[in-house]
Amino acid sequence: MPRLTGVVETSLYVDDLDRSTKFYQSLFEFPVLVSILRMTALAVPGQQVLLLFKKKGSLSRAPGGSHDGDGQLHMAFAIPAEEFDAWDARLQQ
C-alpha cells in the first residue's frame, strides 16, 4: 500500500463564518490564507489547511461547485502530551 503522509485540509461548515474564523484565529493563532464570500482558509502548522464554509452558502449547480455539510462533525488536533495541561487551561478560559 502506498504511504499516506497526513491530512492536507479539513472542512467545517459553520453558521457564522466571521465568528468561527475569529475563534480559530484567537485560540490557535491560525493565520488566514484566503477569505472570500462564503469560505475562509486558515493555515494549520504542518502544511495543513482548515477550511470554514458558510452552511448552505456554497451550494452551486455547477459541476464540482458544491460544498455543504450539516450534522455532527468531528475534528481533532494533535498536541504534545507534555502540553496537555497548558491546552486544557487555555480552553477553560
Secondary structure, DSSP 8 states (H G I E B T S, - for coil): --------EEEEEES-HHHHHHHHHHHH---EEEEETTEEEEEETTTEEEEEEETTSS--SSTT------S---------GGGHHHHHHHHH-
